[in-house]
């Protein structure tokens, strides 16, 4: 497999779930890959799992200065960047009245502000052509209770994909967005829910998927490989919903 042969790639939030699965697929397709994470142990485990060629970069996805440091490190490691997968995200589920300013700022920082400033910092090293893939969510389209801030931040990524497409295509940089439905990852463990609430949430979401199951990280990774490869070279500013029919049937 060589769909990404000789390409360089950065995956944010690449130490677990969709990010780790995508890093594995990129490596299988011949890319040189860097991943970001906030936990040194998780980064080290990703490198043990995927091999010593994986570049692990520590950084808070919401911190603007950290995004500049990551961009500098990618430039030092690769010289140029052919593909960027913005995957790091935070899913906090709570009723509207329970949100405070710090919680709001953290979610928007991880899901929208950090990605914006990382893309900005990477501009000098993007190749021509290059591909940016943003990981949004069907939460941007479906008004699920408790997802006000999460949905707004993910909707912002869809808008960002469209506006960046217009702004960056002259540099040879394509921007597209994927919007997964419920995927079987550890993200449910970070939602601030009790074990019973978490199980109920998973069961409720699964019951709404016509295919009758959650998606697997590998299934999202395959789509990201397509967007990062030259196979999608005529696709710009598009959104691919990957949800087992949840929002379409």
Phi and psi in degrees as GROMACS dihedral restraints (atoms count N, CA, C in turn):
[ dihedral_restraints ]
;  ai    aj    ak    al  type     phi  dphi    fc
    3     4     5     6     1  -146.2    20    10
    4     5     6     7     1    35.2    20    10
    6     7     8     9     1   -68.5    20    10
    7     8     9    10     1   -20.9    20    10
    9    10    11    12     1  -119.8    20    10
   10    11    12    13     1    25.4    20    10
   12    13    14    15     1   -58.3    20    10
   13    14    15    16     1   131.5    20    10
   15    16    17    18     1    68.8    20    10
   16    17    18    19     1     8.9    20    10
   18    19    20    21     1   -92.4    20    10
   19    20    21    22     1   152.1    20    10
   21    22    23    24     1  -110.2    20    10
   22    23    24    25     1   145.9    20    10
   24    25    26    27     1  -144.6    20    10
   25    26    27    28     1   146.8    20    10
   27    28    29    30     1  -122.4    20    10
   28    29    30    31     1   131.1    20    10
   30    31    32    33     1  -123.1    20    10
   31    32    33    34     1   118.6    20    10
   33    34    35    36     1   -84.4    20    10
   34    35    36    37     1   147.3    20    10
   36    37    38    39     1    60.2    20    10
   37    38    39    40     1    47.1    20    10
   39    40    41    42     1   -98.3    20    10
   40    41    42    43     1    19.3    20    10
   42    43    44    45     1  -102.0    20    10
   43    44    45    46     1    -2.7    20    10
   45    46    47    48     1  -158.9    20    10
   46    47    48    49     1   168.7    20    10
   48    49    50    51     1    54.8    20    10
   49    50    51    52     1  -133.4    20    10
   51    52    53    54     1   -61.6    20    10
   52    53    54    55     1   -41.5    20    10
   54    55    56    57     1   -62.5    20    10
   55    56    57    58     1   -45.2    20    10
   57    58    59    60     1   -66.6    20    10
   58    59    60    61     1   -41.7    20    10
   60    61    62    63     1   -62.4    20    10
   61    62    63    64     1   -38.0    20    10
   63    64    65    66     1   -70.2    20    10
   64    65    66    67     1   -39.9    20    10
   66    67    68    69     1   -59.7    20    10
   67    68    69    70     1   -41.9    20    10
   69    70    71    72     1   -62.1    20    10
   70    71    72    73     1   -44.7    20    10
   72    73    74    75     1   -66.4    20    10
   73    74    75    76     1   -40.4    20    10
   75    76    77    78     1   -60.4    20    10
   76    77    78    79     1   -43.6    20    10
   78    79    80    81     1   -63.7    20    10
   79    80    81    82     1   -41.5    20    10
   81    82    83    84     1   -61.4    20    10
   82    83    84    85     1   -31.2    20    10
   84    85    86    87     1   -88.8    20    10
   85    86    87    88     1     5.4    20    10
   87    88    89    90     1    99.2    20    10
   88    89    90    91     1     6.1    20    10
   90    91    92    93     1   -82.3    20    10
   91    92    93    94     1   156.5    20    10
   93    94    95    96     1   -92.9    20    10
   94    95    96    97     1   130.0    20    10
   96    97    98    99     1  -127.8    20    10
   97    98    99   100     1   136.9    20    10
   99   100   101   102     1  -119.0    20    10
  100   101   102   103     1   142.9    20    10
  102   103   104   105     1  -127.7    20    10
  103   104   105   106     1   151.3    20    10
  105   106   107   108     1  -109.4    20    10
  106   107   108   109     1   156.8    20    10
  108   109   110   111     1  -163.1    20    10
  109   110   111   112     1   164.5    20    10
  111   112   113   114     1  -101.5    20    10
  112   113   114   115     1    -9.6    20    10
  114   115   116   117     1  -116.8    20    10
  115   116   117   118     1   117.5    20    10
  117   118   119   120     1   -58.4    20    10
  118   119   120   121     1   -37.1    20    10
  120   121   122   123     1   -66.1    20    10
  121   122   123   124     1   -39.4    20    10
  123   124   125   126     1   -68.2    20    10
  124   125   126   127     1   -37.3    20    10
  126   127   128   129     1   -62.7    20    10
  127   128   129   130     1   -44.6    20    10
  129   130   131   132     1   -63.4    20    10
  130   131   132   133     1   -38.5    20    10
  132   133   134   135     1   -66.6    20    10
  133   134   135   136     1   -39.0    20    10
  135   136   137   138     1   -61.5    20    10
  136   137   138   139     1   -40.6    20    10
  138   139   140   141     1   -68.0    20    10
  139   140   141   142     1   -36.7    20    10
  141   142   143   144     1   -65.9    20    10
  142   143   144   145     1   -37.7    20    10
  144   145   146   147     1   -72.1    20    10
  145   146   147   148     1   -42.7    20    10
  147   148   149   150     1  -101.2    20    10
  148   149   150   151     1   -10.4    20    10
  150   151   152   153     1   110.4    20    10
  151   152   153   154     1   161.9    20    10
  153   154   155   156     1   -68.9    20    10
  154   155   156   157     1   -15.4    20    10
  156   157   158   159     1   -75.6    20    10
  157   158   159   160     1   -16.8    20    10
  159   160   161   162     1   -69.0    20    10
  160   161   162   163     1   130.1    20    10
  162   163   164   165     1   -93.7    20    10
  163   164   165   166     1   119.6    20    10
  165   166   167   168     1  -102.9    20    10
  166   167   168   169     1   128.8    20    10
  168   169   170   171     1  -124.4    20    10
  169   170   171   172     1   125.0    20    10
  171   172   173   174     1   -88.4    20    10
  172   173   174   175     1   132.0    20    10
  174   175   176   177     1  -179.8    20    10
  175   176   177   178     1   142.2    20    10
  177   178   179   180     1   -75.3    20    10
  178   179   180   181     1   123.7    20    10
  180   181   182   183     1   -63.8    20    10
  181   182   183   184     1   -18.1    20    10
  183   184   185   186     1   -95.7    20    10
  184   185   186   187     1    -9.7    20    10
  186   187   188   189     1   -90.6    20    10
  187   188   189   190     1   120.0    20    10
  189   190   191   192     1   -64.1    20    10
  190   191   192   193     1   -43.1    20    10
  192   193   194   195     1   -61.9    20    10
  193   194   195   196     1   -36.9    20    10
  195   196   197   198     1   -64.2    20    10
  196   197   198   199     1   -34.1    20    10
  198   199   200   201     1   -65.4    20    10
  199   200   201   202     1   -38.7    20    10
  201   202   203   204     1   -64.8    20    10
  202   203   204   205     1   -40.6    20    10
  204   205   206   207     1   -64.1    20    10
  205   206   207   208     1   -40.1    20    10
  207   208   209   210     1   -63.1    20    10
  208   209   210   211     1   -45.0    20    10
  210   211   212   213     1   -60.7    20    10
  211   212   213   214     1   -41.5    20    10
  213   214   215   216     1   -62.8    20    10
  214   215   216   217     1   -42.7    20    10
  216   217   218   219     1   -65.7    20    10
  217   218   219   220     1   -37.7    20    10
  219   220   221   222     1   -65.0    20    10
  220   221   222   223     1   -41.5    20    10
  222   223   224   225     1   -61.7    20    10
  223   224   225   226     1   -40.6    20    10
  225   226   227   228     1   -66.3    20    10
  226   227   228   229     1   -37.9    20    10
  228   229   230   231     1   -78.2    20    10
  229   230   231   232     1   -39.5    20    10
  231   232   233   234     1  -115.9    20    10
  232   233   234   235     1   -22.6    20    10
  234   235   236   237     1    85.7    20    10
  235   236   237   238     1   -45.6    20    10
  237   238   239   240     1  -145.4    20    10
  238   239   240   241     1   165.6    20    10
  240   241   242   243     1  -125.7    20    10
  241   242   243   244     1   127.2    20    10
  243   244   245   246     1   -98.6    20    10
  244   245   246   247     1   -28.6    20    10
  246   247   248   249     1  -145.4    20    10
  247   248   249   250     1   136.9    20    10
  249   250   251   252     1  -127.3    20    10
  250   251   252   253     1   126.2    20    10
  252   253   254   255     1  -113.9    20    10
  253   254   255   256     1   107.4    20    10
  255   256   257   258     1   -81.9    20    10
  256   257   258   259     1   103.1    20    10
  258   259   260   261     1  -121.0    20    10
  259   260   261   262     1   -27.6    20    10
  261   262   263   264     1   -56.5    20    10
  262   263   264   265     1   132.5    20    10
  264   265   266   267     1  -156.4    20    10
  265   266   267   268     1   161.7    20    10
  267   268   269   270     1  -129.5    20    10
  268   269   270   271     1   123.7    20    10
  270   271   272   273     1  -112.7    20    10
  271   272   273   274     1   102.8    20    10
  273   274   275   276     1  -108.9    20    10
  274   275   276   277     1   123.6    20    10
  276   277   278   279     1  -113.4    20    10
  277   278   279   280     1   116.8    20    10
  279   280   281   282     1  -161.5    20    10
  280   281   282   283     1   154.7    20    10
  282   283   284   285     1   -60.9    20    10
  283   284   285   286     1   154.0    20    10
  285   286   287   288     1   -50.8    20    10
  286   287   288   289     1   -43.6    20    10
  288   289   290   291     1   -72.3    20    10
  289   290   291   292     1   -11.0    20    10
  291   292   293   294     1   -96.2    20    10
  292   293   294   295     1     0.4    20    10
  294   295   296   297     1   -82.5    20    10
  295   296   297   298     1   139.3    20    10
  297   298   299   300     1  -117.6    20    10
  298   299   300   301     1   175.0    20    10
  300   301   302   303     1   -64.2    20    10
  301   302   303   304     1   -40.1    20    10
  303   304   305   306     1   -63.9    20    10
  304   305   306   307     1   -41.8    20    10
  306   307   308   309     1   -65.5    20    10
  307   308   309   310     1   -41.9    20    10
  309   310   311   312     1   -60.2    20    10
  310   311   312   313     1   -49.7    20    10
  312   313   314   315     1   -62.3    20    10
  313   314   315   316     1   -36.6    20    10
  315   316   317   318     1   -65.8    20    10
  316   317   318   319     1   -46.2    20    10
  318   319   320   321     1   -64.0    20    10
  319   320   321   322     1   -46.0    20    10
  321   322   323   324     1   -66.1    20    10
  322   323   324   325     1   -35.9    20    10
  324   325   326   327     1   -62.6    20    10
  325   326   327   328     1   -47.0    20    10
  327   328   329   330     1   -70.9    20    10
  328   329   330   331     1   -44.2    20    10
  330   331   332   333     1   -85.7    20    10
  331   332   333   334     1   -23.2    20    10
  333   334   335   336     1  -134.6    20    10
  334   335   336   337     1   -49.6    20    10
  336   337   338   339     1   -66.2    20    10
  337   338   339   340     1   -48.8    20    10
  339   340   341   342     1   -58.1    20    10
  340   341   342   343     1   -48.9    20    10
  342   343   344   345     1   -56.8    20    10
  343   344   345   346     1   -42.1    20    10
  345   346   347   348     1   -57.6    20    10
  346   347   348   349     1   -48.7    20    10
  348   349   350   351     1   -76.9    20    10
  349   350   351   352     1   -24.1    20    10
  351   352   353   354     1   -68.4    20    10
  352   353   354   355     1   -45.8    20    10
  354   355   356   357     1   -58.4    20    10
  355   356   357   358     1   -43.8    20    10
  357   358   359   360     1   -58.3    20    10
  358   359   360   361     1   -45.7    20    10
  360   361   362   363     1   -68.3    20    10
  361   362   363   364     1   -27.3    20    10
  363   364   365   366     1   -84.5    20    10
  364   365   366   367     1   -12.1    20    10
  366   367   368   369     1   -50.0    20    10
  367   368   369   370     1   -43.8    20    10
  369   370   371   372     1   -64.3    20    10
  370   371   372   373     1   -19.1    20    10
  372   373   374   375     1  -111.5    20    10
  373   374   375   376     1    -0.1    20    10
  375   376   377   378     1   -63.6    20    10
  376   377   378   379     1   138.0    20    10
  378   379   380   381     1   -75.2    20    10
  379   380   381   382     1   177.3    20    10
  381   382   383   384     1  -136.5    20    10
  382   383   384   385     1   100.6    20    10
  384   385   386   387     1   -85.6    20    10
  385   386   387   388     1   164.6    20    10
  387   388   389   390     1  -149.6    20    10
  388   389   390   391     1   163.9    20    10
  390   391   392   393     1  -133.4    20    10
  391   392   393   394     1   132.3    20    10
  393   394   395   396     1  -112.4    20    10
  394   395   396   397     1   130.9    20    10
  396   397   398   399     1  -122.9    20    10
  397   398   399   400     1   123.8    20    10
  399   400   401   402     1  -102.8    20    10
  400   401   402   403     1   137.0    20    10
  402   403   404   405     1   -97.9    20    10
  403   404   405   406     1   100.6    20    10
  405   406   407   408     1   -94.3    20    10
  406   407   408   409     1  -137.9    20    10
  408   409   410   411     1  -171.4    20    10
  409   410   411   412     1   153.3    20    10
  411   412   413   414     1   -66.4    20    10
  412   413   414   415     1   -12.1    20    10
  414   415   416   417     1   -60.8    20    10
  415   416   417   418     1   -18.6    20    10
  417   418   419   420     1   -75.9    20    10
  418   419   420   421     1   -15.8    20    10
  420   421   422   423     1  -111.8    20    10
  421   422   423   424     1   -25.1    20    10
  423   424   425   426     1  -110.4    20    10
  424   425   426   427     1   126.9    20    10
  426   427   428   429     1   -81.1    20    10
  427   428   429   430     1    68.3    20    10
  429   430   431   432     1   -78.4    20    10
  430   431   432   433     1   131.3    20    10
  432   433   434   435     1   -54.9    20    10
  433   434   435   436     1   140.4    20    10
  435   436   437   438     1    87.0    20    10
  436   437   438   439     1    -3.6    20    10
  438   439   440   441     1  -110.7    20    10
  439   440   441   442     1    27.1    20    10
  441   442   443   444     1   -55.9    20    10
  442   443   444   445     1   -52.3    20    10
  444   445   446   447     1   -75.4    20    10
  445   446   447   448     1   -42.2    20    10
  447   448   449   450     1   -58.8    20    10
  448   449   450   451     1   -49.1    20    10
  450   451   452   453     1   -61.7    20    10
  451   452   453   454     1   -41.2    20    10
  453   454   455   456     1   -64.1    20    10
  454   455   456   457     1   -41.9    20    10
  456   457   458   459     1   -66.7    20    10
  457   458   459   460     1   -38.1    20    10
  459   460   461   462     1   -73.1    20    10
  460   461   462   463     1   -34.5    20    10
  462   463   464   465     1   -63.6    20    10
  463   464   465   466     1   -34.6    20    10
  465   466   467   468     1   -61.4    20    10
  466   467   468   469     1   -35.5    20    10
  468   469   470   471     1   -67.5    20    10
  469   470   471   472     1   -37.0    20    10
  471   472   473   474     1   -64.1    20    10
  472   473   474   475     1   -44.1    20    10
  474   475   476   477     1   -62.8    20    10
  475   476   477   478     1   -41.4    20    10
  477   478   479   480     1   -61.5    20    10
  478   479   480   481     1   -39.6    20    10
  480   481   482   483     1   -60.2    20    10
  481   482   483   484     1   -40.2    20    10
  483   484   485   486     1   -71.4    20    10
  484   485   486   487     1   -45.2    20    10
  486   487   488   489     1   -71.1    20    10
  487   488   489   490     1   -38.2    20    10
  489   490   491   492     1   -65.9    20    10
  490   491   492   493     1   -31.5    20    10
  492   493   494   495     1   -59.4    20    10
  493   494   495   496     1   -45.4    20    10
  495   496   497   498     1   -67.3    20    10
  496   497   498   499     1   -34.4    20    10
  498   499   500   501     1   -83.0    20    10
  499   500   501   502     1   -33.4    20    10
  501   502   503   504     1  -104.8    20    10
  502   503   504   505     1   -10.5    20    10
  504   505   506   507     1   -62.8    20    10
  505   506   507   508     1   -28.7    20    10
  507   508   509   510     1   -64.8    20    10
  508   509   510   511     1   -19.1    20    10
  510   511   512   513     1   -93.5    20    10
  511   512   513   514     1     2.3    20    10
  513   514   515   516     1    83.5    20    10
  514   515   516   517     1    14.6    20    10
  516   517   518   519     1  -102.0    20    10
  517   518   519   520     1   114.6    20    10
  519   520   521   522     1   -88.6    20    10
  520   521   522   523     1   140.0    20    10
  522   523   524   525     1  -124.5    20    10
  523   524   525   526     1   128.9    20    10
  525   526   527   528     1  -138.1    20    10
  526   527   528   529     1   170.5    20    10
  528   529   530   531     1  -139.1    20    10
  529   530   531   532     1   140.3    20    10
  531   532   533   534     1  -109.5    20    10
  532   533   534   535     1   147.7    20    10
  534   535   536   537     1  -129.7    20    10
  535   536   537   538     1    92.7    20    10
  537   538   539   540     1   -72.5    20    10
  538   539   540   541     1   152.7    20    10
  540   541   542   543     1   -85.8    20    10
  541   542   543   544     1  -155.2    20    10
  543   544   545   546     1   -66.2    20    10
  544   545   546   547     1   124.3    20    10
  546   547   548   549     1  -120.3    20    10
  547   548   549   550     1   140.6    20    10
  549   550   551   552     1   -76.5    20    10
  550   551   552   553     1    83.6    20    10
  552   553   554   555     1  -133.4    20    10
  553   554   555   556     1   179.0    20    10
  555   556   557   558     1   -78.9    20    10
  556   557   558   559     1     3.7    20    10
  558   559   560   561     1   -60.0    20    10
  559   560   561   562     1   -28.8    20    10
  561   562   563   564     1   -66.0    20    10
  562   563   564   565     1   -23.1    20    10
  564   565   566   567     1   -76.8    20    10
  565   566   567   568     1   -13.9    20    10
  567   568   569   570     1  -106.2    20    10
  568   569   570   571     1    11.8    20    10
  570   571   572   573     1   -84.6    20    10
  571   572   573   574     1    -4.2    20    10
  573   574   575   576     1    78.0    20    10
  574   575   576   577     1    24.0    20    10
  576   577   578   579     1  -101.8    20    10
  577   578   579   580     1   154.2    20    10
  579   580   581   582     1   -71.7    20    10
  580   581   582   583     1   167.8    20    10
  582   583   584   585     1   -59.8    20    10
  583   584   585   586     1   -41.3    20    10
  585   586   587   588     1   -66.3    20    10
  586   587   588   589     1   -42.3    20    10
  588   589   590   591     1   -64.5    20    10
  589   590   591   592     1   -38.9    20    10
  591   592   593   594     1   -63.8    20    10
  592   593   594   595     1   -45.1    20    10
  594   595   596   597     1   -65.2    20    10
  595   596   597   598     1   -38.7    20    10
  597   598   599   600     1   -66.5    20    10
  598   599   600   601     1   -38.9    20    10
  600   601   602   603     1   -63.8    20    10
  601   602   603   604     1   -45.8    20    10
  603   604   605   606     1   -60.9    20    10
  604   605   606   607     1   -44.4    20    10
  606   607   608   609     1   -65.1    20    10
  607   608   609   610     1   -40.4    20    10
  609   610   611   612     1   -64.5    20    10
  610   611   612   613     1   -45.4    20    10
  612   613   614   615     1   -64.5    20    10
  613   614   615   616     1   -44.1    20    10
  615   616   617   618     1   -61.4    20    10
  616   617   618   619     1   -36.9    20    10
  618   619   620   621     1   -65.8    20    10
  619   620   621   622     1   -18.8    20    10
  621   622   623   624     1   -92.7    20    10
  622   623   624   625     1    -3.4    20    10
  624   625   626   627     1   -94.2    20    10
  625   626   627   628     1   117.8    20    10
  627   628   629   630     1   -55.6    20    10
  628   629   630   631     1   -31.9    20    10
  630   631   632   633     1   -72.1    20    10
  631   632   633   634     1   -11.6    20    10
  633   634   635   636     1    81.3    20    10
  634   635   636   637     1    16.9    20    10
  636   637   638   639     1  -156.4    20    10
  637   638   639   640     1   166.4    20    10
  639   640   641   642     1   -78.4    20    10
  640   641   642   643     1   157.8    20    10
  642   643   644   645     1   -76.3    20    10
  643   644   645   646     1   163.8    20    10
  645   646   647   648     1  -106.4    20    10
  646   647   648   649     1   145.9    20    10
  648   649   650   651     1   -51.2    20    10
  649   650   651   652     1   -36.9    20    10
  651   652   653   654     1   -59.1    20    10
  652   653   654   655     1   -35.2    20    10
  654   655   656   657     1   -69.3    20    10
  655   656   657   658     1   -32.0    20    10
  657   658   659   660     1   -75.3    20    10
  658   659   660   661     1   -41.5    20    10
  660   661   662   663     1   -58.1    20    10
  661   662   663   664     1   -39.7    20    10
  663   664   665   666     1   -61.1    20    10
  664   665   666   667     1   -38.5    20    10
  666   667   668   669     1   -67.9    20    10
  667   668   669   670     1   -38.3    20    10
  669   670   671   672     1   -66.8    20    10
  670   671   672   673     1   -38.3    20    10
  672   673   674   675     1   -57.2    20    10
  673   674   675   676     1   -44.0    20    10
  675   676   677   678     1   -60.0    20    10
  676   677   678   679     1   -47.6    20    10
  678   679   680   681     1   -66.5    20    10
  679   680   681   682     1   -31.2    20    10
  681   682   683   684     1   -79.6    20    10
  682   683   684   685     1   -19.3    20    10
  684   685   686   687     1   -89.2    20    10
  685   686   687   688     1   169.8    20    10
  687   688   689   690     1   -72.1    20    10
  688   689   690   691     1    -9.6    20    10
  690   691   692   693     1   -62.3    20    10
  691   692   693   694     1   -26.7    20    10
  693   694   695   696     1  -104.1    20    10
  694   695   696   697     1    25.0    20    10
  696   697   698   699     1   -64.0    20    10
  697   698   699   700     1   -16.3    20    10
  699   700   701   702     1  -104.1    20    10
  700   701   702   703     1    13.6    20    10
  702   703   704   705     1  -109.6    20    10
  703   704   705   706     1   118.7    20    10
  705   706   707   708     1  -138.7    20    10
  706   707   708   709     1   130.4    20    10
  708   709   710   711     1    71.4    20    10
  709   710   711   712     1    23.7    20    10
  711   712   713   714     1  -101.3    20    10
  712   713   714   715     1   155.9    20    10
  714   715   716   717     1  -117.0    20    10
  715   716   717   718     1   130.9    20    10
  717   718   719   720     1  -111.4    20    10
  718   719   720   721     1   116.2    20    10
  720   721   722   723     1   -90.2    20    10
  721   722   723   724     1   125.6    20    10
  723   724   725   726     1  -124.5    20    10
  724   725   726   727     1    86.6    20    10
  726   727   728   729     1  -140.8    20    10
  727   728   729   730     1    19.3    20    10
  729   730   731   732     1    64.2    20    10
  730   731   732   733     1    21.1    20    10
  732   733   734   735     1    89.8    20    10
  733   734   735   736     1     5.5    20    10
  735   736   737   738     1   -58.1    20    10
  736   737   738   739     1   -39.2    20    10
  738   739   740   741     1  -103.0    20    10
  739   740   741   742     1     1.9    20    10
  741   742   743   744     1  -116.2    20    10
  742   743   744   745     1   -17.3    20    10
